[in-house]
């Protein structure tokens, strides 16, 4: 009996082995429609999944949006630069217009205003440049008024001769005592004196302790003095 039981168990094992081998041989290959592969979950959070077409489109749309935004910012910056440039140009035109208007008003005011007459405080106004040129007989530079005195200096382009003219507040008697080679002269309706004080000089008294002083050759100084006295 025992032997019979062992035989039956052995037959059962052979039958089971035959059935399992038949199932494995008949099973379709992995990846076929009959036995498809199963997707596995992403094993880690840092793994980048394969890029899909949807992701590519989203990425392209984002890039296009950034480019459009950059172009928009560039346009805004350019418009701002143009506006600032136009503002500067308008400001320059306003300043230039204001300058022309001010100059025009100044010229108009000068035309409407009478020039001050000759004055002892402005010796260059006593003998004009044109009159000085006629007296000297040569072209002269623009007369220069020196602060000491004040004194007006008339000088030819060559530098010789040059005449100085001033109104001094001093004693005529003291001045004529200082000069050498003194000789009396007539200047218009007044009496004066020519002499030398380092260089030729002429003195003509007028008013209260005021003396017309002209430095230069006596003949030229006398003619300058006659022109100046006409305004004193």
Backbone bond lengths (Angstrom), bond angles and torsions (degrees), N, CA, C in turn:
res aa  C-N    CA-C-N  psi(-1)  N-CA   C-N-CA  omega(-1)  CA-C   N-CA-C  phi
1 X - - - 1.460 - - 1.542 111.25 -
2 X 1.256 110.47 -40.71 1.469 113.57 -178.88 1.495 110.87 -67.18
3 X 1.269 117.05 -39.32 1.463 120.86 179.88 1.496 110.67 -65.12
4 X 1.293 115.41 -37.55 1.475 121.12 179.73 1.502 109.80 -65.23
5 X 1.316 118.60 -37.40 1.472 121.95 -179.03 1.518 110.86 -68.23
6 X 1.306 116.32 -36.39 1.468 118.61 -179.98 1.505 111.67 -67.78
7 X 1.357 113.79 -37.21 1.469 118.11 178.69 1.510 110.44 -62.96
8 X 1.319 117.70 -42.21 1.479 122.09 -178.65 1.538 110.13 -64.09
9 X 1.305 117.07 -39.42 1.479 120.23 -179.85 1.514 110.30 -65.56
10 X 1.324 116.83 -40.25 1.461 120.06 179.64 1.501 111.87 -64.53
11 X 1.343 116.91 -39.33 1.465 121.44 178.21 1.525 110.59 -64.55
12 X 1.316 117.81 -37.82 1.466 121.79 179.88 1.514 110.71 -65.38
13 X 1.335 117.26 -40.18 1.481 119.76 179.94 1.497 111.93 -66.26
14 X 1.374 114.91 -38.14 1.467 117.77 178.61 1.493 110.95 -64.02
15 X 1.330 118.16 -39.92 1.473 122.59 -179.86 1.534 111.08 -64.24
16 X 1.336 116.56 -41.63 1.485 119.51 -179.06 1.515 111.07 -66.87
17 X 1.343 117.07 -38.94 1.467 120.50 179.06 1.505 111.36 -64.83
18 X 1.290 116.95 -38.65 1.469 121.37 178.96 1.497 111.19 -64.88
19 X 1.321 118.58 -40.85 1.479 122.07 -179.88 1.523 110.42 -65.30
20 X 1.378 119.55 -42.55 1.472 122.75 -178.82 1.495 111.23 -66.19
21 X 1.287 121.06 -40.86 1.452 123.20 179.81 1.484 111.84 -65.91
22 X 1.306 115.77 -34.56 1.479 119.49 178.75 1.509 111.64 -67.42
23 X 1.365 118.06 -37.55 1.485 121.38 179.80 1.516 110.72 -67.39
24 X 1.378 118.33 -41.96 1.452 121.29 -178.68 1.510 111.92 -66.02
25 X 1.372 115.60 -35.86 1.462 118.50 -179.91 1.496 111.88 -71.61
26 X 1.327 119.08 -30.56 1.458 123.34 -176.48 1.532 113.08 -87.87
27 X 1.334 121.08 -9.20 1.470 123.22 -176.87 1.518 110.88 -73.35
28 X 1.395 121.31 132.40 1.482 123.77 -178.57 1.533 111.78 -63.57
29 X 1.345 116.43 158.11 1.472 122.59 -179.46 1.524 110.11 -69.14
30 X 1.318 118.30 147.10 1.471 120.91 178.47 1.532 111.01 -61.77
31 X 1.310 115.78 141.26 1.464 121.14 177.93 1.509 113.37 92.75
32 X 1.375 119.06 -6.50 1.462 122.29 177.14 1.507 108.96 -85.26
33 X 1.338 116.92 162.85 1.471 118.55 178.85 1.518 112.18 -55.78
34 X 1.366 116.94 -31.61 1.463 119.16 -179.42 1.520 112.11 -76.49
35 X 1.381 116.41 -24.30 1.465 119.79 -179.81 1.531 108.63 -137.91
36 X 1.398 119.52 70.83 1.463 122.34 -177.05 1.516 111.76 -68.36
37 X 1.392 114.79 155.57 1.461 120.30 176.98 1.528 109.98 -79.66
38 X 1.288 116.95 146.07 1.456 122.67 -178.77 1.546 108.89 -98.86
39 X 1.366 117.06 132.99 1.476 121.27 177.79 1.503 110.57 -69.70
40 X 1.323 114.53 140.11 1.458 120.57 179.26 1.541 109.41 -103.36
41 X 1.302 118.03 145.90 1.483 119.91 177.67 1.523 111.28 -66.66
42 X 1.354 115.29 156.35 1.459 121.14 177.34 1.521 109.22 -62.29
43 X 1.335 117.28 120.22 1.465 118.47 -174.17 1.523 113.97 -69.94
44 X 1.355 117.73 -27.51 1.476 120.04 -179.37 1.511 109.91 -133.79
45 X 1.330 113.97 160.35 1.467 118.58 179.97 1.509 113.61 -76.22
46 X 1.330 118.45 -15.00 1.464 121.69 -177.40 1.513 112.83 -96.68
47 X 1.282 117.50 -6.20 1.463 119.93 -179.14 1.516 109.98 -71.81
48 X 1.335 116.73 130.28 1.466 121.59 -179.55 1.517 108.50 -87.85
49 X 1.317 116.29 118.51 1.477 117.55 -179.42 1.520 110.11 -71.72
50 X 1.298 118.89 160.87 1.476 121.84 177.48 1.515 110.60 -55.51
51 X 1.362 116.69 138.82 1.465 121.74 -178.33 1.516 109.73 -73.19
52 X 1.299 114.25 126.84 1.463 119.34 179.33 1.517 110.41 -94.65
53 X 1.297 118.18 169.25 1.465 122.11 178.85 1.520 110.82 -64.43
54 X 1.336 116.62 -34.37 1.466 119.96 178.79 1.528 110.14 -64.30
55 X 1.355 115.00 -42.99 1.468 118.52 179.21 1.519 111.07 -63.87
56 X 1.346 116.98 -39.78 1.461 121.14 179.58 1.521 110.46 -62.12
57 X 1.330 117.13 -42.27 1.467 121.32 179.52 1.521 110.79 -64.46
58 X 1.336 115.43 -41.03 1.463 118.64 179.12 1.523 110.65 -63.53
59 X 1.338 115.69 -41.65 1.461 120.10 179.64 1.520 111.29 -64.02
60 X 1.357 115.84 -40.78 1.461 120.03 179.11 1.524 110.82 -65.57
61 X 1.322 116.81 -40.86 1.467 120.71 179.54 1.527 110.82 -63.96
62 X 1.367 116.29 -39.52 1.464 119.70 178.74 1.520 111.00 -64.58
63 X 1.354 116.88 -43.46 1.469 120.83 179.39 1.522 111.24 -62.98
64 X 1.350 115.87 -42.86 1.467 120.52 178.75 1.516 111.21 -62.50
65 X 1.341 116.78 -39.73 1.461 120.73 179.35 1.520 111.98 -65.14
66 X 1.349 115.83 -41.14 1.460 119.42 177.85 1.528 111.74 -64.35
67 X 1.340 116.61 -41.13 1.463 120.49 178.77 1.525 110.42 -63.30
68 X 1.342 115.61 -42.59 1.469 119.68 179.96 1.528 110.04 -63.95
69 X 1.330 116.94 -39.69 1.458 120.65 178.98 1.518 111.01 -65.19
70 X 1.352 116.91 -40.39 1.462 120.67 178.43 1.525 110.89 -63.50
71 X 1.345 116.63 -41.88 1.468 119.82 178.05 1.517 110.65 -63.79
72 X 1.326 116.37 -39.33 1.458 119.91 179.31 1.525 111.24 -63.91
73 X 1.347 116.88 -42.18 1.459 120.03 178.16 1.525 110.80 -64.87
74 X 1.338 117.47 -39.26 1.469 120.80 178.38 1.529 110.71 -62.71
75 X 1.333 116.63 -40.09 1.471 121.04 178.95 1.522 109.88 -63.77
76 X 1.338 116.69 -42.97 1.463 120.82 -179.63 1.525 110.49 -63.81
77 X 1.346 116.91 -43.02 1.464 119.96 178.54 1.524 111.72 -62.74
78 X 1.335 116.98 -42.27 1.459 120.60 179.27 1.520 111.32 -64.49
79 X 1.345 116.94 -40.79 1.458 120.15 177.88 1.533 110.73 -63.05
80 X 1.348 116.01 -38.21 1.465 119.44 178.93 1.518 110.92 -65.83
81 X 1.362 117.43 -41.65 1.459 120.35 178.23 1.521 111.66 -62.69
82 X 1.338 116.32 -42.19 1.469 120.69 179.24 1.523 110.06 -62.97
83 X 1.343 116.11 -41.42 1.461 119.90 -179.74 1.524 111.09 -64.26
84 X 1.351 117.09 -43.56 1.459 120.31 178.72 1.523 111.11 -63.70
85 X 1.359 116.95 -40.68 1.464 120.56 178.88 1.523 110.77 -63.11
86 X 1.329 116.75 -41.16 1.462 120.25 178.88 1.523 111.13 -65.75
87 X 1.356 116.23 -38.13 1.465 119.72 178.84 1.523 110.92 -63.57
88 X 1.344 116.45 -42.46 1.469 119.50 178.37 1.520 111.22 -63.25
89 X 1.346 116.44 -41.35 1.465 119.90 179.58 1.521 110.53 -63.58
90 X 1.347 117.31 -41.98 1.464 120.58 178.87 1.526 111.07 -64.92
91 X 1.348 116.38 -38.66 1.468 119.80 178.80 1.531 110.78 -63.61
92 X 1.348 117.38 -41.99 1.460 120.62 178.21 1.524 111.16 -62.38
93 X 1.348 115.96 -40.85 1.469 119.06 179.44 1.526 110.63 -64.70
94 X 1.354 116.54 -38.51 1.471 119.38 179.12 1.518 111.28 -64.76
95 X 1.369 115.82 -42.09 1.465 119.55 179.49 1.531 110.64 -64.14
96 X 1.352 115.92 -43.89 1.465 119.39 -179.89 1.525 110.85 -63.44
97 X 1.329 116.17 -41.27 1.466 120.08 179.91 1.523 110.75 -64.65
98 X 1.368 115.43 -41.75 1.462 118.81 178.80 1.523 110.81 -63.86
99 X 1.366 116.35 -38.66 1.462 119.97 178.71 1.517 111.89 -63.47
100 X 1.355 115.66 -43.25 1.473 118.64 178.94 1.515 111.52 -64.67
101 X 1.340 114.82 -39.43 1.461 118.46 179.87 1.525 110.88 -65.15
102 X 1.379 115.50 -42.23 1.465 119.11 179.30 1.521 110.88 -64.24
103 X 1.350 115.95 -42.04 1.464 119.85 178.90 1.523 110.68 -62.40
104 X 1.340 115.55 -40.14 1.462 118.89 179.19 1.515 111.70 -63.53
105 X 1.345 116.27 -41.67 1.468 119.38 178.42 1.520 110.93 -64.81
106 X 1.375 115.44 -38.67 1.464 118.95 179.65 1.522 111.44 -63.68
107 X 1.339 116.12 -43.89 1.467 119.92 178.99 1.524 110.39 -63.43
108 X 1.339 115.73 -42.56 1.464 119.40 179.84 1.523 110.56 -62.94
109 X 1.344 115.73 -40.85 1.464 118.87 179.46 1.523 110.75 -65.68
110 X 1.338 115.63 -39.83 1.470 118.80 179.35 1.519 111.01 -65.76
111 X 1.334 116.33 -36.58 1.468 118.75 178.87 1.512 110.84 -66.87
112 X 1.345 115.82 -36.75 1.463 118.97 -177.70 1.516 113.20 -81.60
113 X 1.345 116.84 -12.95 1.452 120.46 -177.64 1.524 110.93 -99.06
114 X 1.298 116.03 134.95 1.454 120.27 178.55 1.520 109.28 -77.85
115 X 1.332 116.59 137.23 1.460 120.33 178.35 1.516 108.89 -70.90
116 X 1.344 117.24 141.99 1.468 119.00 -179.47 1.522 110.58 -63.61
117 X 1.324 115.95 145.50 1.454 120.85 -179.03 1.519 111.69 -74.82
118 X 1.317 117.03 173.51 1.471 121.70 178.28 1.516 110.40 -57.52
119 X 1.323 115.29 143.12 1.461 119.80 -177.20 1.523 109.44 -144.21
120 X 1.331 115.41 148.96 1.456 120.65 178.26 1.520 111.50 -65.91
121 X 1.352 116.50 -25.81 1.467 119.94 178.83 1.518 111.86 -77.84
122 X 1.336 116.29 -11.39 1.467 121.59 176.94 1.533 107.50 -126.31
123 X 1.311 117.50 82.90 1.474 120.89 -172.53 1.527 113.50 -60.35
124 X 1.323 118.09 -29.93 1.467 119.55 179.32 1.521 111.88 -67.49
125 X 1.351 116.84 -17.14 1.465 119.46 178.71 1.529 111.69 -81.97
126 X 1.338 117.49 -11.56 1.462 120.56 -178.02 1.526 112.02 -78.64
127 X 1.335 116.92 -32.28 1.467 122.05 177.93 1.528 106.31 -134.19
128 X 1.332 117.03 116.25 1.462 120.75 -176.36 1.530 110.78 -74.30
129 X 1.292 115.16 168.66 1.463 120.34 178.10 1.523 110.55 -63.72
130 X 1.327 116.59 -39.89 1.471 120.18 179.49 1.524 110.60 -64.15
131 X 1.342 116.42 -43.54 1.467 120.17 179.24 1.527 111.07 -65.32
132 X 1.336 116.83 -39.85 1.464 120.41 179.45 1.517 110.74 -64.74
133 X 1.330 116.25 -39.23 1.475 119.38 178.40 1.525 110.39 -63.77
134 X 1.343 117.07 -40.71 1.462 120.17 179.56 1.536 111.18 -65.91
135 X 1.332 116.78 -36.38 1.473 119.94 -179.76 1.520 111.09 -70.29
136 X 1.350 116.46 -45.48 1.468 120.80 -177.14 1.523 111.21 -75.49
137 X 1.345 116.12 -33.52 1.465 120.11 -179.35 1.518 112.13 81.89
138 X 1.318 117.76 26.30 1.473 121.58 178.69 1.523 108.17 -154.98
139 X 1.329 114.53 157.32 1.467 119.39 178.44 1.523 109.65 -64.72
140 X 1.333 115.72 138.35 1.466 119.67 -179.31 1.526 109.92 -123.59
141 X 1.308 114.27 161.37 1.462 120.56 175.16 1.524 109.29 -78.53
142 X 1.321 115.54 170.42 1.465 119.53 177.92 1.533 108.70 -62.45
143 X 1.343 118.37 128.41 1.464 119.92 179.77 1.529 111.35 -56.75
144 X 1.316 115.62 141.34 1.468 122.12 -178.35 1.522 108.55 -115.97
145 X 1.345 115.16 132.23 1.460 120.01 179.55 1.527 109.20 -100.83
146 X 1.329 116.53 112.49 1.471 121.82 178.23 1.528 108.88 -85.21
147 X 1.345 117.11 145.72 1.467 119.66 -175.90 1.520 114.22 -66.78
148 X 1.322 118.69 -29.42 1.466 120.26 -177.16 1.519 109.88 -73.76
149 X 1.290 116.98 115.69 1.464 121.86 -179.19 1.524 113.66 122.62
150 X 1.334 121.64 -67.89 1.471 127.12 -7.69 1.527 111.73 -67.53
151 X 1.327 114.99 161.04 1.461 121.81 -176.85 1.518 110.08 -128.34
152 X 1.335 116.31 135.56 1.464 120.98 176.11 1.531 108.48 -98.89
153 X 1.341 115.59 134.03 1.472 121.33 -177.96 1.526 108.54 -113.55
154 X 1.323 115.80 122.47 1.461 122.71 176.54 1.531 107.25 -109.87
155 X 1.328 116.30 122.71 1.458 119.74 -175.12 1.526 110.49 -136.90
156 X 1.337 115.58 136.97 1.463 119.87 176.21 1.530 109.25 -76.54
157 X 1.331 116.15 167.49 1.456 120.05 179.61 1.519 112.14 -65.55
158 X 1.318 116.42 -28.03 1.459 119.77 178.10 1.531 111.75 -81.36
159 X 1.328 117.12 -15.56 1.454 121.15 179.34 1.511 114.45 95.42
160 X 1.323 117.33 -10.73 1.469 121.65 -179.97 1.527 109.56 -135.57
161 X 1.332 119.30 134.40 1.458 123.45 -9.97 1.528 111.10 -81.58
162 X 1.311 116.75 170.92 1.459 120.24 170.21 1.522 108.40 -131.14
163 X 1.317 114.38 143.56 1.462 121.36 -174.33 1.526 108.30 -117.07
164 X 1.317 117.11 140.11 1.461 121.11 172.35 1.524 108.35 -118.62
165 X 1.329 115.33 143.97 1.461 120.88 -177.36 1.525 107.84 -136.39
166 X 1.329 116.61 132.32 1.464 121.05 -179.00 1.515 110.00 -152.37
167 X 1.332 115.75 158.51 1.462 123.22 173.50 1.524 106.70 -109.89
168 X 1.318 117.56 115.97 1.456 121.83 -176.90 1.526 110.21 -107.07
169 X 1.333 115.03 140.52 1.467 120.87 173.62 1.533 107.88 -97.28
170 X 1.284 115.53 94.08 1.466 120.82 -176.57 1.532 109.43 -160.87
171 X 1.316 116.78 -176.82 1.461 122.40 -179.25 1.527 109.96 -88.83
172 X 1.325 115.64 125.24 1.465 120.58 178.85 1.528 110.34 -63.64
173 X 1.327 117.60 -39.32 1.466 121.66 -179.24 1.523 110.27 -62.74
174 X 1.332 117.34 -40.46 1.459 119.67 -179.57 1.523 111.26 -66.94
175 X 1.363 116.43 -38.44 1.464 120.13 179.93 1.531 111.47 -65.31
176 X 1.321 117.31 -46.27 1.467 118.93 -176.64 1.523 111.70 -68.98
177 X 1.336 117.42 -23.65 1.460 119.77 176.07 1.529 111.90 -72.36
178 X 1.327 117.09 -19.94 1.464 120.73 -176.43 1.525 112.68 -84.88
179 X 1.329 117.40 -18.37 1.461 119.58 -174.12 1.522 110.64 -94.46
180 X 1.319 114.77 157.50 1.465 121.71 177.28 1.518 108.82 -111.97
181 X 1.323 115.61 168.88 1.462 121.41 -178.88 1.533 110.21 52.13
182 X 1.311 114.84 45.21 1.466 120.70 -173.81 1.527 110.70 -77.85
183 X 1.354 114.31 138.99 1.469 119.99 173.56 1.512 109.40 -147.38
184 X 1.324 114.90 139.80 1.458 121.09 -178.31 1.533 110.71 -77.20
185 X 1.353 115.03 143.49 1.468 120.87 178.64 1.522 108.86 -138.08
186 X 1.341 115.55 163.38 1.467 121.57 175.51 1.516 108.20 -108.43
187 X 1.314 115.24 130.39 1.474 121.74 177.81 1.518 106.30 -125.02
188 X 1.354 116.15 106.61 1.467 121.09 -174.96 1.526 107.82 56.39
189 X 1.339 117.72 -123.28 1.466 120.24 -178.76 1.523 111.63 -100.36
190 X 1.347 116.18 19.00 1.460 119.73 -177.54 1.530 110.24 -120.07
191 X 1.347 113.63 163.57 1.451 120.31 177.21 1.522 108.54 -108.76
192 X 1.312 116.44 137.84 1.444 121.20 179.36 1.509 110.86 -138.23
193 X 1.340 115.26 -168.30 1.455 120.07 -178.79 1.520 109.15 -145.30
194 X 1.328 115.84 138.90 1.462 122.47 173.49 1.518 107.95 -109.63
195 X 1.311 116.72 150.26 1.457 120.30 177.91 1.522 109.47 -173.02
196 X 1.333 113.87 -161.84 1.463 118.98 -178.09 1.517 108.97 -128.76
197 X 1.309 115.57 130.70 1.458 122.75 175.13 1.535 107.28 -138.37
198 X 1.330 114.12 72.02 1.463 119.10 -171.99 1.512 110.66 86.03
199 X 1.300 115.47 -42.89 1.462 123.43 174.88 1.522 107.96 -147.11
200 X 1.352 118.68 166.08 1.472 119.47 -179.16 1.521 111.37 -58.95
201 X 1.350 116.22 140.40 1.453 120.75 -178.13 1.519 109.57 -147.21
202 X 1.332 116.06 152.51 1.463 122.88 178.56 1.523 108.27 -129.98
203 X 1.359 115.08 137.82 1.473 120.76 177.29 1.519 108.65 -125.49
204 X 1.341 115.50 134.80 1.470 121.13 175.06 1.525 107.52 -132.88
205 X 1.352 118.23 119.67 1.461 119.89 179.63 1.529 111.33 -79.95
206 X 1.333 115.20 149.23 1.467 120.29 172.16 1.526 107.57 -163.03
207 X 1.314 114.75 151.48 1.452 120.10 179.05 1.510 112.29 64.64
208 X 1.343 114.27 -157.91 1.455 121.51 -177.38 1.524 110.04 -94.56
209 X 1.363 114.60 106.65 1.462 121.78 178.95 1.534 112.36 52.20
210 X 1.300 114.98 41.42 1.468 119.06 173.35 1.526 108.45 -123.11
211 X 1.340 115.23 140.72 1.461 120.93 -175.88 1.531 108.24 -134.17
212 X 1.342 114.68 129.41 1.474 119.93 172.76 1.519 107.50 -81.91
213 X 1.344 116.30 121.82 1.456 121.55 -178.12 1.520 109.02 -115.39
214 X 1.352 116.33 122.62 1.459 121.60 178.30 1.518 107.64 -125.78
215 X 1.343 116.77 119.76 1.470 121.20 179.03 1.519 108.62 -99.22
216 X 1.345 116.85 124.75 1.449 123.01 -178.95 1.513 109.96 156.37
217 X 1.323 116.52 172.93 1.474 118.89 177.66 1.531 110.65 -51.40
218 X 1.329 117.34 140.07 1.470 121.17 -171.15 1.528 112.72 -56.09
219 X 1.333 117.79 -40.52 1.465 119.82 -178.09 1.529 111.09 -63.31
220 X 1.349 116.13 -46.39 1.471 119.71 178.26 1.526 110.70 -68.75
221 X 1.338 117.53 -40.63 1.458 121.08 -179.17 1.521 111.33 -62.10
222 X 1.338 116.31 -36.70 1.467 119.74 179.36 1.524 110.96 -64.09
223 X 1.317 117.57 -41.54 1.466 120.85 179.86 1.530 111.09 -69.01
224 X 1.344 116.83 -38.12 1.468 119.50 174.62 1.522 110.58 -62.92
225 X 1.344 116.86 -42.22 1.455 121.41 -178.76 1.527 111.32 -64.03
226 X 1.350 116.09 -38.01 1.481 118.87 -179.51 1.526 109.27 -65.40
227 X 1.333 118.53 -40.89 1.456 120.98 178.18 1.517 111.30 -64.34
228 X 1.326 116.07 -41.98 1.469 119.49 -176.64 1.531 111.61 -70.25
229 X 1.344 117.16 -40.73 1.476 120.05 -178.53 1.510 111.74 -63.20
230 X 1.311 117.18 -27.72 1.474 119.34 178.71 1.524 112.34 -61.54
231 X 1.345 117.72 -20.29 1.462 121.71 179.95 1.517 113.08 -106.97
232 X 1.329 117.08 5.44 1.473 119.98 -177.75 1.520 111.07 -105.77
